[in-house]
Amino acid sequence: MRNLQKVNSNRPFFIIKIISGNELSGGIQVQAVIEKEGNGIIARFDRLLNHPVEKVWGALTENDKVEKWMSNLEMKDLRKDGTIKFNFNDGSGKSFDMKIRDFREFAVLDFEWGDGWVRFEVSPEKDGCSLVLKESITPVNDHTSKDLAGWHICLDMFSDLLDGHHQDFPMDEWEKWHKEYMAAVKRMDG
């Protein structure tokens, strides 16, 4: 397994680990690293994908694919200082624009997310590519664990989409992960 980003040992952090079905030989795949940063956190999700960078980038930036793993997002103006629209999808027609903070085609998509930001990094690997999602959440509140569970499920749906499968948002899985992330965030405040 490739090395993950070194965690700054001077700050509290929590790692959620699960044993995935394809690693029954005892390997553990890190699902999220949550690190305290000021009055917020930085969460990092690492995924190794058996797909080329171009296919992963397309699933990340093409609206017909994005709607299948994160239906609230709509890519509008893909460039630095461009915009992504967040649609509430609740029948109200409400939405708001989020500024793209950094953009490098086939490599980086970084945009505002509430008072924080979300950053996707795609890079080639021997048998496909890696996808890293980092999220800055400030301040930590009751919604933090919901957000983390949401990204966790969206990344699972993203991987499934790349593998040719599509599913509706699995609320039961989200609830399971929400409990895990709620406990993790609570321990961070410990």
Secondary structure, DSSP 4 states (H G I P E B T S, - for coil): -PPPPPP-TTS-EEEEEE--GGGTTT--EEEEEEEEETTEEEEEEEEEESS-HHHHHHHHH-HHHHHHH-TTEEE---STT-EEEEE--SSS--EEEEEEEEEETTTEEEEEETTEEEEEEEEEETTEEEEEEEEEESS--TTHHHHHHHHHHHHHHHHHHHTT------HHHHHHHHHHHHHHHHHHH-
